[in-house]
Amino acid sequence: MSSVTATSSSRVLQCLELCRLICEQIGSKDKRTLFQLCLSCKALMEPALDLLWYELDDLVPLMRCLPLDLYEEREDLQRDVVLIVSNGFHSAPLIFTINLRPMVKNDWERFEIAASRVHILTHSDIADVTRNDRVYQFDSGIFQSLACAQPGTSKLLPRLRQLTWSVKNDDIYPYILLFLSPSIKDLTVFIVTGDDASVRMRFSLLTSLVSHCPSIQSVALDAQDHVYRSWESLYSGRASSACAPFIAWTGLESLSLRHLNLGFLTHAIAGLPALTRLELYSCRIRVDTQFPSNTPQFPVLKDLAMVRCNMGTCLHVLKSMSSTPLVSINLSIAETPQEPQWAELINGLQNGVLHDTLTDFPASIEPYQNERCVDGRKWD
């Protein structure tokens, strides 16, 4: 009986698809079990490695694929552990001068094997990376070395599908280009607002996004604060320049915007031909903003979420959707409406979005203190 069982087990392990199913039962989050599986069973090693590297919450594991004499982990003066990749191409800060040498072609061998398996990556310097109770911080020298030594025109993560780039350091933010690849379909970028020059630099990414990621289907932009910068001010009041990056996203299916004053951008959003899901979180649209009348508005939108938006913004968006085939609306108003506003909201819903297609309509009120825009005026 034991020989029969052994034969059956060996046959199962000869089937790659069954091996993958076994590993998928563990899941990509259980890194410890997947690692042990790689060491214990040769037949399961490849599918286990695929899942082990499938999703990364930070860049530490990839950095550790580089040769030991290229980087160093040491405690800084604040007792935080700093991951340092020695930089042979630029003048490195003094703290990073130990083990300094240039990167060479052979340094990439282990890195490329692991990188080819990564599908989901999150990189953040807004909250320190913590692994095994040790805190890691990344210096721009790491990314400078990777950018200078990157082999040919290949992408660092050629199979990456989902990228979250949560970066407040202006020196590091542009290195998102190292990780943008044609395979990316889902991108989340945190536009941490600093001075106007910094914000404009960050928004410049939107112009080239389609060329880097032609298959992009989902984009989330988060300003991460409550200073609602005017979209017009970023583009010096030029509507065509403000809308151009979004007009190019003809394949975009999902868009999430947080803490932004949309202004001219509403024109581009309303005309996106493939957009089926729109989330506006704590966004503002001035009541005098006009949606275009000569083009279809939200032609295929099915799911709309307006969370912590004021009444004026909610009404303005809803009134533009009389011909939109909405299936779901999530409405969370960030103020207590007055009686006339209630009447206007109900009228707007009846004349606008309450179609036969609508099946889900949760609504709530979350009062908040009056907020002001950058120049001190109250929002409408």
N, C-alpha and C positions, 0 to 999 in steps of 0.2 A: 504493500500500500504506500509505503514511504517513497519507493522509487517512482510510482505513478505520480505522486504529488510533486516530486522533484522535477519530473519530466514536464508536467503541466506548468509549473512555475517557470521553468526555463523557456518554454514556448511563449508564455506571456511576456517575458522580458525581452524576447526577440522581436516583439512588435513595438515599433517606435510610438505609434499612436496610443497603445495601452500604457506604455511607460509615461507618456505625457499626461494621460488621464489620472494616473496614480499620483503624479507630482502636483497636478492641479487641485487634487483633493486637499493638499497641504496648504496651498495658497502662497502668493508672493510675499505676504507680510511676515510669515514665520521663517525668518532668515536662518535661525539656529538649526531648525530641523532640516531645511534644504541643504545647508552646509554639511551636516552630518550625513545626509543621504548621498551627497557627492563623494564623500570619503569611503562610504561603505558598500556601494554597489556600482560597478562599472556601467551596467546597462542603463541605470537611471541617472548617470552623471550628467549627460548632455541636457536632457529635459529639466533636470534639477538646476543646472547652471543657468539655463534660460530664465527660469522663474526667480532664481536668486538675484539676478541682475535686472529683472524686468522693470522694477520700480525702485528708484533711489530718492530718499528724503533729503539727501545732501551729497556733496561731492567728495567727501572723505574717502569712501571705498575706492573710487576711481583714482584719486591721488596716490593711494597706497599701492597701486599697480605700477607706479614708476619706480626706478631703481632706488635703493636705499641711500646711495651716495648723492642723489639729486635733491632730496628734500630732508627736512629735519622737523621733528616734533619736540618742542621744548617749552618750558613754562616761561611766561613773560613776568614782568614785575608785579602784575596784578594776580598772579597765580593762575591765569587762564592758560590753556594749552594752545599754542599757535602752530598751525600747520604751515610749513614754509617750503615752497619750491624754489630752490636756488636759481638765480637769474643770471645767465651769462651773456645776455644781450643788451641789458639796460643797467644803469646805475642803480643798484639795489639799496634800500635803506640799510643803515649800519647793523641793525638787529638781524638782517638777513644775509650777512656776508659769510657765514660759516658754510663750509662745503660748497662753495661757489664753483660751478662749472657749467659749460654750455650743454644743452640737450643735443643728443645725436640720434641718428635713425634707429638704432637698436633699442633706445629707451622706450620706444612706442609699442614694442611687441606685445607685452602683457596688457597694456592699456587698451590697445585696439581690439584685442580678443574680448575683453569685458565690455568695452564701449559698444561693440556691435550688437550686444544683447539688451541694451537699455532702451526701454520704450517710454518710460515716464520719469521725469526729473523735476525736482524742486530745488531751487537754490535761493537762499535767503540770508541777508545780513541784517534784517530788521530784528530778528530774534536769533541769538547765538545758537549755533549747531551744538547739540549735546549728544554725546555718544558714550555709553558706559560711565555716566556721571562725570565726564570730562568735557569742558567747553572748548570749542574750536572756533577760530576766527580766520578769515581769509584775507590776504593782502593782494593788491592789484598786481604785484610782481608775479604771482602764480599765473594769472591770465595773460600777462605780457609774454611770459616764457612759452605758454601753450600756443599763443597766436603766432609768435615768431618761428617756432619749430614745427608747427603743424605740417604734416607731409602733404605736399602738392595742393590740389584743390579739394581733397576729401574732407568730409565733415567729421567733427569729433564724435558725434553720436548719429550715425547714418540711418538708424531705424527709429529714431525718437519720434513719438506721436503726440506726446503731451508735455508741455513745458510751463512751469511756473517760475517767474523771475521776479523775486521779491527783494529788490536791491535799493538801498538808499544812498550808497556811495557813488557819487558821480564818476569817479575814476574807474569803477568796475562795471557800471551799468552798460556801457557800449559793447562790452565783451559778450553780451547776449548773442551777438552775431556769430560767435564761435559755435553756438549750439542750435541755431536756426538751420533747418534742413528741409528739403522738399517733402519729407515724410510727415512733417508736423501737421496735425489737424486741430489741435486744441492748445491755445496760448492764453496764459494769464500774466499780465504785466502790472506791477504796482507802480503807479506814477506818484511817487512821494514828492509832494510839492515843496520846493525850496524857493530860491529866487526865480524870476521869470526866465533868465538865461538857462538855468538848469531844466526847468519844465519844458521849454522849447526844444532843448537838446533831446529830451526823452521822447517827446511826441514826434520828433523827426523819424523815429523808427517806423512809424505807421506808413510813411511814404514808400519804403522799400520792402514792407512786409510781404506783399503778394509775390514779389520777385524771389524772395528767399523761401517762402512757404506757399507755393501755388495751390496746394490742396487744403489750405486753411478753411475750417468749417465753424470753429467756435473761438471767439475772442472775448476776454474780460479785461477791462481797464478800471483800475481802482486808484483814486487819488488819495485814499487813506487818511483824510482829515476832513474838517468841516469848514475849510476856507474855499468857497465855491468859486473857482476861477472861471472867468468868462472865456468860452471857447473862441469868441471873436478876438479877444485881447491877445491870445496866443498867436493868432495869425494876422495881427494888425488890422482887423476888421475886414479882411478879404474873404468873402463867402466862398469863392471858387477854390481858394487854397485850403480853407478849412474842411471842405467837403471832399476834395480830391482823393485823399487816402481811402475813404470809406466807399466811394463810388467804384473804386477798383476791386472791391471785395465782392465780386458777383456771385461767388459760390458760398458766401458766408450764411450759415444756417442759424447760429446762435450768437447773440451779442449781449454782454452784461456791462453796464456802466455804473460806476459808484462815485458819489460825491463830486459830480461835475455839473457845471452850468452849460447846457448843450448849445443854446443859441442856434447858429447857422447849421450845426450838425444835424438838427432834426430833418433838414431837407434831404441829406444823404441817407439817413437811417430809413426814412419813409419810402425811399425808392429802391431799397435793396431787394433784388428779384427773388432770392432764395431764402430770405430770413423767415424762419418759422418760430423762433423764440426770442423774446426781448425782455431783459430785466433792467429796470431803472431803480437803483437803490440810492435813496437820499439825493436824487438829482433835481435840478431846477431847469425849467423852461419858462422864460418870460411870456406873459400872456399876449404880448404884441408880436410874438414870433409867428410867422405865417408858414404853414405847410404848403408845398407846391401844389398848384391846382391843375397843372397840365400833365401830370404823370400819375400813375396808380400809386396809392398810398398803402403801404404794408400789404402788398397783393396776396401773399401766401401766409401771413403771420397766423399762428394758431395759439401760441401760449404767450400771454402778457403778464408780467409781474411788475407792479409799481409799489415798492416797499419804502416806507418813511419818506414819501414825497408829499409836498403840500397840496392843498385842494386845487389851487390854480393849475399846477402842473398836471394833476390827474385829469381834471376836466378838459384841459387843452389837448391832451393825447387822446382821450376817449372820443372827443368830438371829431377827430380826424379819421376814425375807423368805421365809418358807416358802411363801407363796402368790404371790410376785412372779415374773413371767415374764422373768427376766434372760436376756439374750443375751450380754453381755460383762461380765466382772469384771476390774478391774486392781487387784491387791492388793500394796501395798508396806508391809511392817511395819517400824516404826521402832525395833525392838529385837530381840534374839536370844531367841526363846521358850524357856522351859523345857520339859522333856519332857511334863509334864501339860498345858501349854498347847497343845502340838502335837496331843495327843490330843483336846483340847476343840475345837481349830480344825477338825480333820478330821471330827469328829463333827458340828460345826455346819454344815460344808459339805454333808455327806451328807444331813443331815436338813433342811437349809434350801434352799440355792440351786443344788444340782447337779440341775437339771431337764433335760428333753430339749431345751429351748429354748436352753440354754447352748452357745455355739460358740467362745468366746474367753475364756481364763483365764490371763493372765500374772501371775506372782507373784514377789516378791523380798523380801529382808530388808535393811534399811539401819539398822544399829545407831546409836544416838545416846546421848549422855549424859543421865542422868536430869534432867528438867526439873521445875520447880516452878510451881504456880499462884500467883496474886497474893498469897495469904495465907501462902505458904511451905510448904504441904502438898505431899507428893509425889502425883503422879497415880496412880490405880488402874490 
